[in-house]
Amino acid sequence: MKIKDLVVLLGIIGIVLMMIVPVNIHVLDFLLMINIAMALIIILVAMNTQDALEFSIFPSLLLITTLFRLALNVSTTRNILANAEAGAVVETFGNFVAGGQIAVGFVVFLILVIVQFIVITKGSERVAEVAARFTLDAMPGKQMSIDADLNAGMINDQQARDRRIKIGREADFYGSMDGATKFVKGDAIAGIIILLINLLGGLIIGVTIHGMAFGEAMETYSILTIGDGLVSQIPALLISTATGLIVTRAASEGNLASDLTSQLFSYPKLLYIVAGTIFLLAVATPIPNFTSFLLAGLIAFAAYKMQLTVNRKIVQDEQLEEESQIEEVRSPESVISLLNVDPIEFEFGYGLIPLADAGQGGDLLDRIIMIRRQCALEMGIVVPVIRIRDNIQLKPNEYVIKIKGNLIARGELLLNHYLAMSPGIDDDSIVGIETLEPAFQLPALWIDEQTKERAELSGYTVVDPPSVVATHLTEVIKKHAHELLGRQETKTLVDNVKDSYPALVDDLIPNQLSLGDLQKVLCKLLKEKISIRDLITIFETLADYASYTKDPDVLTEYVRQALSRQITQQYVSSGQSLRVVTVGPNLEKKIAESVQQTDQGSYLAMDPIATQNIYHKLTEQLNKLIQSGQQPIILASPTIRMYLRQLLDRSMQDIPVLSYNELEPNVEIHSVGVVNI
């Protein structure tokens, strides 16, 4: 056993023996001073700890000091009652505090007991109880957080183990503190009882045994009782305060002194208000002017010095930030951040800043949130965060939309005007600035506020500039949705489905299809503006046919046929027929003969003359639908649909190409023309 272990063991045994064996007066004085010194050490350590676990021995130490203090009380009580003396320390405290007036000494002692018992001890006990309860309740959540960080790779096994140990120690510590505060409460009650025993017992023993007069006995035992109570209660008060500091200590980066100075005095301007209030009290009330003026001056001077310190710190922080930015630019790794490309960017000239500035009534950010929600509902994709920034290189009223850093669309707005689109019959009284609607390139006019109502009465479609931008941005996102769906975005969609349909996802990926193959199928659907929101049906279909073929084009055709109800509702309104341009047998035969099979899949190889002829005849027939106000749609057989789509991708990308298997049987189809070669 080490010497320090032996000393602690003998000390505990000595404390117990003090309650039984009489202690010499001089030894008792020495032990009383040790008690005061220990109390000072404990409260100073409690003030300088940053974390409660740094003083984890405190609950046990609280029990030992309480036991030591009670042993001293027993020893002093024995000497007071037996010999009418308790040593120089007790007598000095009694005479000094009482100052010849016993009543004053009793009042001071009672105030100390009340402060300790009712204020500090009660509060510490309640805080310790609540802290223990909340610490235990929070343990499962903290354990789950550690497991999540470990699974995400944010911490290693050793760090996870250390954090689990710390959580367990916190629970043990606050649980122990909840019980240890009961010792402090019991010690305060014991102090009051010992006070009564010393006083009443001393009077009886002094008069009956020692033969003292009542007045002499009252004076002698009162001073000794007050001294004994003070010698005991002052250290008890210090340790009770330390208990309160420990259980109320929140996590911080400094000790109590640094936190007080940094947080309590971090607002110099408020100190000026305090100084002014003290000054006004001196002027308006009978409070002594000299004292108040001196205090107000000291507070104002302190506020001035702290303001200088705050300003100096702000300047230093700015200089450090500038230096760190310069160093970052100079560092070899600084160019890495420049390699990142935003999926979608919306840039505008300085004249359109009110669109995005909420302070000027702009609601562009709210509209973009609604656009992302709309795309999720209609297309089934999660649109990435849209980067919004102003660009002084653009014209004041111009805006551009970029996809992965490439310019896709642009437009111009007049903020104090409205965009009016003609119903087909122009009204000569509607005068404005001619332009093109940016999303669909329709002829339109920019009209002012006075013309707006007349234009609406004439049948014009009138929209405000934010709506023009929102519509344009929505159409661009829908048209280029297949470019925004990468493997990472696909993985997010797969994980979302896996939460509800784990068996389906496990059967499909990666057993039958890789994540890249699935992405290709989804992108082909999005490219033709087919919503992928019904991922369950898409995954089920792919799981059924992936064992036969891995060709994304063929798999996409199977998925389209499985989504026939969705595709039908997309192009056919309720109770209406579908007007289409059909592909004749000669053209289907020509396309089928031009298909080339390779190891990587099949593709369409057709000579340019035949291709131009097909374009010409299709345009001729599609114009009939356009002139009648119908949406142009091409209907082909399932075997050649995807090859015809490949043929028309460059010049007729927005024209839907459907097959008979993608339409519900109850749909009435009217062919307005047949394309043959």
C-alpha positions, -999 to +999 in steps of 0.1 A: +000+000+000+013+034-009+020+061+017-008+084+005-033+055+005-023+047+041-026+084+051-062+085+037-071+053+054-057+064+088-074+098+084-109+081+079-103+059+110-091+090+130-123+108+121-144+080+135-122+078+167-127+115+173-163+109+180-154+084+208-120+094+222-115+129+238-092+152+217-066+175+233-075+212+231-044+221+211-049+192+186-085+203+183-074+239+173-052+224+147-079+202+133-104+231+132-079+251+111-075+221+088-113+220+084-113+257+073-083+252+049-100+222+033-132+241+027-112+269+010-094+244-012-126+227-022-144+259-032-114+272-051-110+239-070-148+240-078-145+275-092-116+266-115-129+234-130-142+236-166-160+203-165-178+186-136-159+154-143-126+171-136-137+170-099-154+136-100-142+128-064-164+156-051-194+134-039-170+112-018-151+142-006-184+158+004-192+128+026-157+128+042-157+165+050-192+163+064-181+134+086-150+153+097-170+184+105-195+163+126-166+146+144-152+181+153-186+191+165-187+161+188-152+169+201-159+205+207-193+197+223-176+173+247-151+199+258-177+227+261-200+206+283-173+189+303-147+216+308-165+248+297-138+254+270-132+244+234-098+258+225-085+291+213-100+289+178-136+285+190-133+311+217-117+336+193-145+332+168-171+335+195-156+367+210-148+383+176-183+378+161-203+385+192-182+416+201-194+415+237-230+413+226-243+378+228-276+385+210-257+399+180-236+367+179-267+345+179-284+365+152-253+363+129-250+326+135-287+320+128-284+340+096-255+318+084-275+287+092-306+300+074-286+310+043-269+277+042-299+255+049-327+273+030-309+290+002-278+272-008-284+236+004-320+235-008-310+249-042-280+226-047-301+196-037-328+204-063-304+211-091-285+179-084-317+159-085-328+174-118-293+171-133-292+134-123-326+128-138-319+145-171-285+129-174-299+095-171-328+102-195-303+115-221-280+085-220-298+064-247-298+094-271-261+101-265-253+064-271-272+064-304-254+096-314-220+079-308-231+049-328-243+071-357-210+090-357-190+058-356-210+043-385-206+075-405-168+073-400-167+107-381-149+090-351-129+059-347-134+030-322-111+045-295-129+078-297-163+061-295-151+041-265-138+072-247-171+090-253-191+060-239-169+060-208-175+097-203-212+093-206-212+065-180-190+086-157-214+116-161-244+095-151-225+080-121-213+115-110-247+132-111-263+102-095-238+104-067-242+142-064-280+137-060-273+115-029-243+135-016-263+167-013-285+150+013-253+150+035-251+188+033-287+191+042-284+168+072-252+186+083-271+219+084-299+203+105-273+188+128-256+222+133-289+236+146-294+207+170-258+209+183-263+246+189-293+239+211-275+211+229-244+233+236-265+262+249-291+244+270-268+216+281-241+241+290-264+262+311-276+232+330-242+217+336-226+251+343-252+259+370-257+225+386-222+209+383-197+237+379-215+260+404-216+290+381-241+318+384-268+318+357-255+350+341-219+337+341-230+304+327-251+321+301-222+343+289-196+315+289-216+289+271-231+314+247-197+326+235-185+290+232-216+279+214-215+308+190-178+301+183-183+264+178-212+271+155-192+296+134-161+274+132-183+246+119-208+265+098-184+287+079-165+257+063-200+241+058-212+272+040-181+272+017-185+235+009-223+240+003-214+268-021-189+245-039-216+219-042-239+245-059-211+255-082-203+220-093-239+209-100-248+242-118-216+243-138-224+242-176-199+231-202-175+259-211-140+265-223-128+283-192-131+284-154-156+304-134-135+335-133-129+337-170-165+329-178-177+357-154-154+383-170-161+372-205-198+368-203-210+392-176-189+421-188-191+415-225-215+444-231-197+477-222-227+498-234-249+483-208-224+494-181-229+530-193-266+526-185-258+513-151-234+542-144-261+567-155-287+550-133-264+552-102-257+589-110-294+597-113-301+580-080-275+602-063-290+633-078-327+625-072-325+608-038-308+615-004-282+587-011-247+602-004-234+619-035-198+611-030-203+574-028-227+572-057-206+596-079-175+576-072-192+543-080-208+557-112-174+570-123-157+537-117-184+518-137-182+543-166-144+541-166-146+502-166-171+504-195-147+527-214-117+504-209-138+473-219-150+490-250-115+497-260-106+461-254-136+449-275-127+473-303-091+461-302-103+425-303-125+431-333-096+447-352-074+418-343-100+392-354-104+410-387-067+411-392-064+374-384-092+366-407-076+385-436-043+369-429-059+334-429-077+342-462-044+353-477-026+322-464-055+301-477-051+317-512-014+311-511-017+275-500-015+248-527-049+234-516-068+266-521-076+258-557-095+227-546-126+246-537-126+262-571-132+228-587-167+225-573-195+231-598-230+240-587-257+218-602-280+248-609-272+285-608-294+315-612-275+347-619-291+381-625-280+417-631-281+444-604-314+457-616-331+425-606-317+424-570-352+433-556-364+399-568-342+381-543-341+408-515-368+400-489-363+435-475-375+450-508-405+426-510-387+400-531-400+364-528-377+346-552-363+323-524-398+313-514-407+306-550-377+284-555-387+264-525-421+258-541-404+249-574-384+222-557-416+209-541-434+210-574-406+191-592-406+164-564-443+159-568-444+160-606-411+145-617-402+125-586-367+140-582-350+160-555-338+192-572-304+202-558-300+235-540-302+264-565-273+288-562-286+324-565-261+353-570-259+386-587-235+392-616-223+426-626-212+413-660-249+409-670-272+436-682-291+452-653-324+435-662-309+402-675-308+368-659-292+335-669-297+299-658-268+275-657-267+238-654-233+225-641-216+257-650-230+258-686-253+285-698-287+270-706-312+298-708-314+336-704-341+362-703-348+398-695-373+413-670-389+447-665-397+448-628-423+476-629-442+459-658-463+429-664-459+403-692-490+400-713-495+371-737-521+374-764-551+350-765-547+347-803-566+378-813-546+409-806-562+440-791-548+472-807-555+492-776-530+471-756-497+488-762-464+477-747-428+466-753-426+436-776-407+406-763-408+368-762-420+349-732-387+332-720-400+298-711-420+289-743-408+317-767-443+330-772-449+366-785-457+389-756-458+425-744-444+442-714-472+464-702-474+489-673-498+489-643-524+511-660-527+487-689-528+455-669-566+455-661-576+463-696-554+435-709-570+410-686-604+421-697-593+415-733-583+379-726-546+384-723-527+362-699-509+387-675-481+376-651-457+395-629-419+393-633-413+368-604-439+344-619-421+347-653-388+337-637-404+309-617-421+294-648-389+297-668-368+281-641-393+253-637-393+245-674-355+245-675-353+221-646-379+197-661-362+198-695-327+190-680-338+169-651-319+139-665-287+159-662-293+166-625-298+130-616-264+115-609-254+084-591-254+101-557-289+115-562-300+080-574-285+065-542-306+089-522-338+079-540-329+042-535-323+047-498-357+064-495-374+034-511-354+010-490-369+024-458-403+011-468-395-017-493-362-032-482-368-066-499-375-050-533-343-029-532-322-058-520-335-080-548-327-054-575-295-037-563-268-049-567-280-085-574-295-077-608-286-041-617-258-018-606-266+017-594-252+031-626-276+010-648-305+021-626-294+057-631-294+053-669-329+040-669-342+068-647-324+094-667-340+081-700-374+084-684-367+119-672-353+129-706-387+122-721-405+139-692-418+108-677-421+111-639-401+087-618-421+093-586-436+058-588-403+041-580-420+011-566-435+002-600-402+010-617-381-012-594-406-040-596-405-040-634-367-038-635-365-067-611-388-088-634-368-081-666-332-074-655-326-112-655-333-112-693-314-081-704-291-055-690-296-030-719-309+003-704-328+012-736-347-021-735-353-020-698-366+016-702-392+004-727-404-023-703-407+004-675-426+027-699-451-001-706-455-007-669-462+030-664-489+030-691-516+044-668-494+073-657-483+081-693-519+079-705-531+104-679-501+126-687-512+131-724-550+123-723-574+144-702-604+127-687-631+119-713-610+131-742-595+112-772-559+113-782-550+129-816-517+116-829-495+113-860-488+076-866-459+059-882-467+040-914-456+004-921-430+015-947-413+038-923-414+012-895-398-014-918-372+011-929-363+019-892-363-018-882-339-026-911-315+003-901-310-011-866-275-023-859-267-048-832-234-045-812-220-059-780-227-026-763-263-026-775-283-016-806-285+017-824-301+032-854-278+037-885-297+056-913-284+075-942-288+113-941-311+116-971-336+092-956-333+110-923-341+144-938-370+129-957-385+115-924-380+149-907-398+167-936-428+143-936-431+143-898-430+181-897-457+182-923-481+160-904-473+175-869-481+210-882-517+198-886-520+191-849-502+224-840-525+244-862-556+228-845-542+238-811-534+202-801-502+189-786-481+172-813-477+134-805-461+106-826-474+071-821-453+041-832-451+004-826-433-008-795-405-024-815-393+008-832-404+035-807-370+039-790-351+040-823-375+066-837-369+086-804-332+084-811-337+096-846-357+127-835-336+136-804-317+164-821-344+182-840-377+172-823-366+166-787-398+181-772-422+160-794-435+130-774-430+096-791-454+069-776-460+033-784-493+015-785-484-005-754-479+027-733-515+037-737-545+023-718-568+001-739-598+024-733-582+054-748-597+065-781-570+073-806-575+096-837-548+096-863-546+130-881-519+117-904-496+088-913-459+092-921-446+069-948-415+070-971 
